[in-house]
Amino acid sequence: MALIATAAPAVRPAGRSTLLHGWAGRWPLLPLVLTVLLLAVPDDGAGAGAVFGVPAPDLLSGVAVLVCAGRLLFLRRRPLTVAAALVLGLPAAGLALATVTAADPAAALPGLARYLQIFVLVPAAVLLLVRDAQGFRVVAGSLVLLAAVQGATGVHQYVTGSGASYMGEDIRAVGTFGPSDVMGMATVVGYGLLAAVAYALRTPAGTPAWLKPWAPVTAALLVVPLTLSFSRGAWIATAAGALTVIALTGARQAVRALAVLAAAGTVLVGGFGVGSEMISQRLTSITQVTSTPDRSVNDRYAMWAAATDMWRERPTTGVGLKGFPAHRDAHASIGLSAGSDTAGAGQEFRKQPLLSPHNMYLLVLSEQGLVGFTALVGSWAALLVGGVRRLVRARARGSAAVDCGLAAVGLMTWQTVDFLYADIGGPSTVLTGIVLGLAAWWALAEPERTTTA
């Protein structure tokens, strides 16, 4: 597909040999690509495909870290620049402090391992394994491919009434993630849509003419499953990411892109009536936070208040990693329900316990205190600000890798906005580490590495 295609060489044996040699040199990216694509495998809820209880995508992300470490030892290269080591390594200090100061440090250890995986090790591995812009496009292209598969599955669920339960009907698009992870498909589709938009706005030089239309077409089609996910947080995050990407392409192209986006939304949702009544109700509910909010909004605000109370109780280091569930009832109001109802998509009705505040910033603040919050959120802010600065400079220089910069900034914007309504959890969490790694490569890699065509 256009997003991961290399420049089309002349039809000559030498050209083919050079192309094959170039792809052979990218084998270290294979664990990253497989980490992404294995998320298309249906989750039966029974741990199928897991090794010693570790899901296959998480296991492959660990393989990517090991491959990265092995290459560094074999090639004897300096692992990271000082700036990259500081930005990616600083969260580890906050995580360690939150672990040792927790009421039960042993119970916090699984949380430490998970946070290190997602926010330190996997991003560092992506930063070091992606050698140039073409490698970036390979990984980003795998995100688009996964989004297409999950999105098609989600649309099929809506059309056939085999999705997760929503307002009494089994129509909510959740892809292969099931009703217990309703944000999984929305997250994947949001990532893929933004990557496709970035490459549609700045198609890489050398892409075959017949492949060029696929990026805008893919982006437009992914709007449908994103809409049918009925995920308000994903809608807001994707809109913020898309508007950021469009704005950073320049005023003239931004106006054209916004016009096309508005037309596509009108045709796909309004013209075909794709869930228009339920979508309207869902959009309206976003603003109903003080008048007549639905139960999910009430629960969310109750958990936000509980997280804030935990932080006030232990403002410096928090209650410890994985400490929110244990302290929730002592701080939550009596209005908090026992859990959210999930059903459909091949799963019987069950109560999903509310074990996090569904706001990553408040989760970090409550469990890690100001120290951990400053380290982790400061790292994300550095990646976003650094990415925007480098993108502006790349546009001014006419860099061939502007498409990568747009994708990196768009994905990082999506993540920081989505964290206002969600936190880590579920199979798709491993993709957060890959997205942070792509943003880190763009913001922190050596300049010559980001200008390769």
Buried (B, 14 or more C-beta within 10 A) or exposed (E): BBBBBBBBBEEEEEEEEEBEEBEEEBEBBBBBBBBBBBBBBBBEEEEEBEEEEEBBBBBBBBBBBEBBBEBBEEEEEEEBEEEBBBBBBBBBEBBBBBBEBBEEBEBBBEBBBBBBBBBBBBBBBBBBBBBBBBBBBBBBBBBBBBBBBBBBBBBBBBEEEBBBBBEEEBBBBBBBBBBBBBBBBBBBBBBBBBBBBBBBBBBBEEBEEEBBEBBBEBBBBBBBBBBBBBBBBBBBBBBBBBBBBBEBBEEEBBEEBBEBBEEBBEEBBEEEEBBEEBBEEBEEBBEEEEEEBEEBBBBBBBBBBBBBBBBEEBEEBBBBBBBBEBBBEEBBEEEBEEEBBBBBBBBEEBEBEBBBBBBBBBBBBBBBBBBBBBBBBBBBEBBBEBBBEBBEEBBEEEBBBBBBBBBBBBBBBBBBBBBBBBBBBBBBBBBBBBBBBBBBBBBBBEEEBBBBE
